[in-house]
């Protein structure tokens, strides 16, 4: 899929790609393209899409994370003393800032909100960067995942599967990531990393 030189370039934060906007080597144009993708997904009927644009509030992330879900996949688990606990089943899409690829997998997110003010009191969510085994979409989400994949295709993003990124990185290096130790790096880590 990627050559060693391409993987090394991405680890250094260099942009690679033959199609616009990645061939422009302009971070602002790439982020604007990803924003257009986000708005396109948000226009799918009955779909909510949330995005993390600011490198998770610290450090540098080589990707932008979307969490997309259907309105019917949001469940109020409990409500007590004006506090709601909400469970949301959806799909995470990580879009690379460095090359036109994405990965997709399921997540279940929880949050507690104060009903009167809609203030978020706490929450929990996962990541699909734990490993390629997280890139699985169950049967309940196949139709929804296909809609998301079609939208990625419209914007010239290649959706990578576990087989594309599960191999150990074929060279020694340092990757600024919190997800894996140096001797355990996978091809995944060269493309999708977060330095906190």
Buried (B, 14 or more C-beta within 10 A) or exposed (E): EBEEEBBBBBBEBEBBBEEEBBEBEBEEBBBEBBEEBBEBBBEBEEBBBBBBEEBEEEEEBBBBBBBBBBEEBBEEEEEEEEBBBBBBBBBBBBBBBBBBBBBBBBBEBEBBBEEEEEEEEEEEBBBBBEBBEBBEBEEEBEEBBEBBBEBBEEBBBEBBEBEBBBEEBEEEBEBBBEBBEEEEBBBBBBBBBBBE
